[in-house]
Amino acid sequence: MYSYLHTTIRHYFQKRAPSIQRGEEQVASQQQLLLHLIHTAQNTQWGQLHHYPQIKQLSTYQQAVPLQDYESLYPYIQLMQQGAKDILWPGFIKWFAKSSGTTSQRSKFIPVSDVALKEGHYKGARDTMTLYAQAIPNTSIFKGKSLIIGGSSNVSSLHPQIQAGDISSILLLNIPWLGHILRTPSPKIALMADWEAKLNLIAQQTIHQNITQLAGVPTWYLVLFRKILQLTKAQHILEVWPNLELYIHGGVSFTPYQQEFQQLLPSPTVQYWQSYNASEGFFAIQDEAGRDDMLLLSNHGIYYEFIPLHELQKETPRALSLDQVATNTTYALVITTNSGLWRYLIGDTIRFTTLAPYRIQVVGRTKHFINAFGEEVMVANSDQAIAYACQQTAANVQEYTVAPVYISSNNSGCHEWLIEFTQLPTALEDFKQALDEGLQAVNSDYAAKRSQNLALRAPIIKVAPPNTFYKWLKAKNKLGGQHKIPRLSNNRLFLEEIMSYTNR
């Protein structure tokens, strides 16, 4: 059966390739999409309040609708969670994706409309497979199963017909029948809320299956891999899943994890592809093998605006449309969605790598950076520095977080890194030097501040015992794919809190 399905599905995806928009098509699609979204929502409470029937162009829309964040939209989302119709988007919204940012103590509940599932998330998944089948024409991926580690969902306490949970669980509950045939684990296991028990059962269920594809956040796959190796006594994962061909990663940067994955999956034929699929929508996917950027999806129900990062602190920051962006500039991402998020600052920062077609890299978070001394270090910088230091010292890093050590009367400032290794470096001092050199190489502001130790002295490295970050996540009730370690912070709150778990 799988051989027949493989041939049929591969042919279907390869035929879809011309439908994926590129270049000028992306710009035209975005312009049409904005007017469509505004017209669709013109009779909602939000649309009436902001005079949507009179809006015919982007400039009018930007004047009528200020930039929004979760706090400003929360009163409307709360009404929707109580069952009210036609609030931010037409009709009744049954699904809410539970998303917890690293800086927020309160979970966010992102509305997910039926049209967003169909025209956004599932269409993005099909396009991912389309581009992969086009890039790897002899793929055998559809001869086996896709292993997806997802979250759970529950009926809302506010309304009996509404469910809230990780976006992965919402997608699983609505997946077409063919998707159930091609994926694993069973829905009962996949939707379990207890992550420790879930990972144990996934390991037990999948070690005898023909797994050809993985999809999910790197952190949890490393935990799963260790459980599988303990169960099977195998030396590496390809002894268990010899036909594994593709890992689609997202949610966090793959850079710090890449070396360890290549050791656990020791074959040059294993493909690593990245996607940018968030609770709010499916934004971008890798479109060619070996690239480190992603094609922006322009006709998947999301209209984009881009605020240059230096504008973000202004009272009225300038937001650009797709045809106004440039490469090598960091932008805060603003989205308007077919679930009712209007000019919503999602919190991610991106950079364009090409404009024909429009491709992006996710470089950090608007609230996750270190600029205590004017160094302007972003997550993309720290990830690259970690990868370089690991390469130079034969180390593997599981997790890390960084915070400033402020200038005192006796010392200049510095960065303090708390790092959990799965393979310690040959010499910690060499790792520190390589990390410092790597960061200077990718960030000229940091390099300038490090010159002669005037504003910044060499970093401090502290080694966290195994499972330190896992214990912190568990104590915060943040186990699961939607929860992330705060990599960088401009204060010491997270670092000191996580350090308190090093002796537990």
C-alpha positions in Angstrom: 0.0 0.0 0.0 2.8 2.5 0.9 4.6 1.9 -2.4 1.4 2.8 -4.3 0.7 5.8 -2.1 4.3 6.9 -2.4 4.2 7.0 -6.2 0.8 8.7 -6.3 1.6 11.3 -3.7 5.0 12.1 -5.0 3.6 12.7 -8.5 0.8 14.9 -7.0 3.3 17.1 -5.1 5.7 17.5 -8.1 2.8 18.7 -10.3 1.9 21.4 -7.7 5.2 23.1 -7.9 4.2 25.8 -10.4 1.4 27.0 -8.1 3.8 28.4 -5.5 4.3 32.1 -5.9 7.6 33.8 -6.3 9.0 37.3 -7.0 6.5 39.8 -8.4 3.7 37.3 -7.9 4.3 37.6 -4.1 3.8 41.4 -4.2 0.7 41.2 -6.3 -0.8 38.5 -4.1 -0.2 40.5 -0.9 -1.9 43.6 -2.3 -5.0 41.6 -3.3 -5.0 39.7 0.0 -5.1 42.8 2.2 -8.2 44.1 0.5 -9.8 40.7 0.6 -9.2 40.4 4.4 -10.6 43.9 5.0 -13.7 43.3 2.9 -14.3 39.9 4.5 -14.3 41.4 8.0 -16.1 44.7 7.3 -19.2 43.7 9.2 -17.4 42.4 12.3 -17.3 44.4 15.5 -13.7 45.3 14.8 -14.4 46.1 11.2 -17.2 48.5 12.0 -15.2 50.1 14.8 -12.3 50.8 12.4 -14.4 51.8 9.3 -13.4 48.9 7.1 -16.1 49.6 4.5 -14.3 52.8 3.6 -10.8 51.3 3.4 -9.5 50.8 -0.1 -5.7 50.9 0.2 -2.8 50.2 2.6 -2.2 53.8 3.7 -5.8 54.2 4.8 -5.7 50.9 6.6 -2.5 51.9 8.5 -4.1 55.2 9.5 -7.3 53.5 10.7 -5.7 50.6 12.6 -2.9 51.3 15.0 -0.3 48.6 15.6 -1.6 45.9 17.9 -0.2 43.4 20.4 -1.8 40.6 22.4 -2.8 42.9 25.3 -4.6 45.3 23.0 -6.5 42.5 21.2 -7.2 40.5 24.4 -10.6 42.0 25.2 -11.9 41.0 21.8 -10.3 37.5 22.0 -11.8 37.0 25.4 -15.3 37.7 23.9 -14.6 35.2 21.2 -13.5 32.6 23.7 -16.9 33.1 25.4 -18.6 32.2 22.2 -19.4 35.6 20.7 -19.6 35.7 16.9 -18.4 38.3 14.4 -15.9 40.0 16.7 -12.4 40.0 15.1 -13.4 37.7 12.2 -16.7 36.6 10.8 -18.6 33.8 12.5 -17.8 31.6 15.5 -14.2 30.6 16.2 -14.0 27.1 17.6 -10.2 26.8 17.9 -7.7 28.8 20.0 -3.9 28.0 19.8 -2.3 28.3 23.2 1.0 30.0 22.9 3.3 30.9 25.7 6.0 33.4 25.1 9.2 33.1 27.2 8.7 36.6 28.6 5.0 36.3 29.4 3.6 34.7 32.5 0.2 34.4 30.9 -0.6 32.1 28.1 -1.8 33.6 24.9 -4.9 32.2 23.1 -4.6 32.9 19.4 -7.8 32.5 17.4 -7.6 29.9 14.5 -10.5 30.1 12.0 -11.5 27.2 9.8 -10.3 29.2 6.7 -6.9 29.7 8.4 -6.5 25.9 8.9 -7.4 25.2 5.3 -5.7 28.1 3.4 -2.8 28.6 5.8 -1.5 25.7 7.9 -2.6 22.8 5.7 -1.8 24.6 2.5 1.6 25.5 3.9 2.2 21.8 4.8 1.3 20.8 1.2 3.7 23.4 -0.2 6.5 22.1 2.1 6.1 18.7 0.6 5.7 20.1 -2.9 9.0 22.0 -2.7 10.8 19.1 -1.2 9.5 16.7 -3.9 10.6 19.2 -6.5 14.1 19.5 -4.9 14.6 15.8 -4.3 12.8 14.1 -7.3 13.9 10.6 -6.3 12.6 10.9 -2.7 11.2 7.8 -1.0 9.7 9.7 1.9 6.1 8.7 1.3 7.0 5.0 1.6 7.1 5.3 5.4 5.6 7.4 8.2 6.1 10.9 9.4 6.8 11.2 13.1 5.4 14.5 14.5 5.8 15.5 18.2 2.9 17.7 19.1 1.0 19.1 22.0 -2.4 18.6 23.6 -5.8 20.5 23.7 -8.8 20.7 26.0 -12.3 22.0 25.9 -12.3 25.6 27.0 -13.6 26.4 30.5 -15.3 29.5 28.9 -17.4 27.7 26.3 -18.3 24.0 25.8 -17.9 24.1 22.0 -14.5 25.8 22.0 -11.1 24.0 22.3 -7.7 25.4 23.2 -4.3 23.9 22.9 -1.0 23.8 21.0 -1.4 24.5 17.3 0.0 21.0 16.6 -2.9 19.4 18.4 -5.4 21.6 16.6 -3.9 20.5 13.3 -4.0 16.9 14.3 -7.6 17.0 15.3 -8.5 18.5 11.9 -6.1 16.6 9.7 -7.5 14.9 6.5 -7.8 11.1 6.6 -4.8 10.5 4.4 -2.7 12.4 6.9 -3.6 9.9 9.6 -2.4 7.0 7.4 1.0 8.7 6.8 1.7 9.9 10.3 2.6 8.5 13.8 2.2 8.2 16.8 -1.5 7.4 17.3 -3.7 10.3 18.1 -4.3 9.0 21.7 -0.5 9.3 22.4 0.1 12.4 20.3 -2.5 14.4 22.3 -1.4 13.4 25.7 -0.7 16.3 28.1 1.9 14.5 30.1 5.1 15.1 28.1 7.3 12.7 30.0 4.8 9.8 29.6 4.1 10.9 26.0 7.8 10.7 24.9 8.2 7.3 26.5 5.2 5.9 24.6 6.3 7.5 21.3 9.6 5.8 21.7 8.0 2.4 22.4 5.5 2.8 19.5 7.9 4.0 16.8 11.0 1.9 17.2 9.5 -0.8 15.0 8.0 1.5 12.4 9.4 2.7 9.1 10.0 6.3 10.0 11.1 8.4 6.9 10.3 11.9 8.1 10.5 13.9 11.4 8.9 17.3 12.1 9.0 19.4 15.2 11.1 21.4 17.6 14.8 20.1 17.9 14.8 20.1 21.8 12.2 17.4 22.1 13.7 15.2 19.4 17.0 15.1 21.3 15.1 13.9 24.4 13.2 11.3 22.3 16.4 10.1 20.6 18.0 9.4 24.0 15.0 7.4 25.1 15.1 5.4 21.9 18.8 4.7 22.2 18.3 3.5 25.8 15.5 1.2 24.7 17.2 -0.3 21.6 20.9 -0.1 22.7 21.6 1.2 19.2 24.6 3.4 18.5 22.7 6.0 16.6 19.1 6.7 15.3 19.7 5.4 11.8 20.2 1.9 13.2 16.6 2.2 14.4 15.1 4.1 11.4 17.5 3.3 8.4 15.1 4.9 5.9 14.9 8.3 7.7 15.3 10.9 5.0 14.0 14.3 6.2 13.8 16.4 9.3 11.7 19.5 9.1 12.5 21.8 12.0 11.1 25.0 13.2 10.1 27.0 16.4 13.7 27.7 17.4 17.0 28.1 15.5 18.5 24.8 14.4 22.1 26.2 14.4 23.0 25.2 18.0 21.6 21.7 17.5 22.9 20.8 14.1 26.2 19.2 15.1 24.5 16.8 17.5 21.8 15.9 15.0 24.4 15.0 12.5 26.1 12.7 15.0 22.8 11.0 15.9 21.8 10.8 12.2 25.3 10.0 10.7 24.4 10.1 7.0 25.0 12.8 4.3 21.7 11.8 2.7 19.5 13.0 5.6 17.9 16.3 4.6 17.4 19.2 7.1 14.6 21.6 6.0 13.3 24.5 8.0 9.7 25.9 8.2 8.2 28.9 9.9 4.8 27.7 11.1 3.5 29.5 14.2 0.3 29.6 16.1 -0.6 32.7 14.2 -0.1 31.2 10.7 2.2 29.5 8.2 4.7 32.1 7.1 7.6 30.6 5.2 9.3 27.4 4.1 12.7 26.4 2.8 12.4 26.0 -1.0 15.7 24.5 -2.0 18.0 21.9 -0.5 21.0 23.3 1.4 19.6 26.8 1.9 19.6 28.6 5.3 16.7 30.8 4.4 13.0 30.4 3.6 10.5 31.4 0.9 7.9 33.9 2.2 4.4 32.5 1.7 2.4 35.3 0.2 -1.0 33.7 -0.5 -1.7 31.8 2.7 -4.1 34.2 4.5 -1.4 36.4 6.0 -0.7 40.0 5.0 2.8 41.2 6.1 4.2 44.6 7.1 7.8 45.1 8.2 9.1 47.7 10.7 12.8 48.5 10.6 14.0 47.6 14.1 15.4 51.1 14.8 11.9 52.4 14.2 10.2 50.2 16.7 10.6 52.4 19.7 9.1 55.5 17.9 5.6 56.6 18.7 4.5 56.0 15.1 6.9 53.5 13.6 7.1 53.3 9.8 5.7 50.0 8.5 6.7 48.9 5.0 5.0 46.6 2.6 6.7 43.7 0.8 7.7 45.8 -2.2 9.5 48.3 0.0 11.9 46.0 1.9 15.6 45.6 1.4 18.1 42.9 2.2 20.4 42.9 5.2 18.0 44.9 7.3 16.3 43.6 10.5 12.6 44.1 10.6 9.9 43.5 13.3 7.2 41.4 11.7 3.6 42.7 11.6 0.8 40.4 10.4 -2.8 40.7 9.5 -4.5 37.3 9.4 -7.6 35.4 8.2 -8.3 34.7 11.9 -8.7 38.3 12.9 -5.2 39.5 14.1 -5.0 43.0 12.7 -1.6 44.7 12.3 -0.4 42.4 15.1 3.2 42.6 16.2 4.1 38.9 16.5 7.3 39.5 18.3 9.7 38.0 15.8 12.4 39.8 13.9 13.3 38.8 10.3 15.8 39.7 7.6 15.4 39.3 3.8 18.2 37.4 2.1 16.8 37.7 -1.5 14.1 39.8 -3.1 13.5 37.8 -6.3 12.0 35.7 -4.8 11.4 37.1 -1.3 13.2 34.9 1.1 13.7 35.5 4.8 15.7 34.3 7.9 14.2 34.6 11.4 16.9 36.4 13.4 15.4 36.8 16.9 12.7 38.3 19.0 11.8 41.9 19.6 12.2 41.4 23.3 15.1 38.9 23.2 18.4 40.6 22.7 21.2 42.0 24.8 22.0 45.7 24.4 23.2 46.5 27.9 26.5 48.1 26.6 25.4 49.1 23.0 26.4 45.7 21.6 23.0 44.9 20.1 23.4 41.1 20.2 20.5 39.2 18.6 19.7 35.5 18.9 21.0 34.7 15.4 24.4 36.1 16.5 24.5 34.0 19.7 23.4 30.8 17.8 26.2 31.3 15.3 28.8 31.8 18.0 27.7 28.7 19.8 27.8 26.6 16.6 31.3 28.0 15.9 32.6 27.2 19.4 31.2 23.7 19.3 32.9 23.1 15.9 36.2 24.3 17.2 36.2 22.3 20.5 34.2 19.1 19.6 31.4 20.1 21.9 27.6 19.7 21.7 25.2 22.1 23.3 21.8 21.1 24.5 20.5 24.5 25.8 21.8 27.9 26.8 20.8 31.4 28.0 22.8 34.6 28.3 22.5 37.7 30.4 24.6 40.8 31.1 26.9 41.3 34.0 26.8 45.0 34.6 29.7 47.4 34.9 31.0 47.8 38.5 33.6 50.1 40.1 36.1 47.2 39.7 35.3 45.7 36.4 33.9 46.4 32.9 30.7 44.5 32.0 30.5 41.2 30.3 28.0 38.5 29.2 27.4 35.5 31.4 26.4 32.3 29.6 24.7 29.3 31.3 25.3 26.3 29.0 24.1 22.8 29.2 26.3 20.5 27.2 25.6 17.0 25.9 29.3 16.7 25.0 31.7 18.9 27.0 34.4 20.8 25.0 37.9 19.5 24.9 38.8 22.5 27.1 36.3 25.0 28.6 38.7 27.9 28.2 39.1 27.1 24.5 35.4 27.0 24.1 35.1 30.4 25.8 37.7 31.9 23.5 36.0 30.4 20.4 32.6 31.7 21.5 34.0 35.2 22.0 35.7 35.1 18.7 32.6 33.8 16.9 30.4 36.5 18.4 32.9 39.2 17.4 33.0 37.8 13.8 29.2 38.1 13.3 28.6 41.3 15.3 30.7 44.3 14.8 29.1 46.2 17.7 30.1 43.5 20.1 33.6 43.4 18.6 34.0 47.2 19.1 32.9 46.9 22.7 35.3 44.1 23.3 38.2 46.0 22.0 40.9 46.2 24.7 38.2 45.2 27.2 37.0 48.8 27.5 33.3 48.2 27.7 33.1 44.4 27.6 35.5 41.9 29.1 35.6 38.3 28.1 32.4 36.3 28.7 31.8 34.1 31.7 30.9 30.5 31.0 29.0 28.5 33.6 28.2 24.8 32.9 24.8 23.6 33.8 24.3 20.0 35.0 22.2 17.7 32.7 18.5 18.4 32.7 18.8 21.9 34.3 16.7 23.6 31.6 14.3 20.7 31.5 13.7 21.1 35.2 13.1 24.8 34.8 10.6 24.2 32.0 8.8 21.5 34.0 8.6 23.7 37.1 7.1 26.4 35.0 4.6 24.0 33.4 6.2 24.7 30.1 7.1 21.3 28.8 6.1 21.0 25.1 6.9 22.2 21.6 5.3 25.6 22.0 7.6 26.6 24.9 11.1 27.9 24.3 14.2 28.7 26.4 14.8 32.5 26.6 18.2 32.7 24.8 19.0 36.3 25.4 17.8 38.8 28.0 18.7 42.4 28.7 18.4 41.7 32.4 19.4 38.8 34.7 15.9 37.5 35.7 15.8 34.3 33.5 19.5 33.4 34.0 19.4 33.6 37.8 16.1 31.8 37.9 17.4 28.9 35.7 20.6 28.8 37.7 18.6 28.1 40.8 17.8 24.7 39.3 21.5 23.7 38.8 21.6 22.1 42.3 18.1 20.5 42.3 
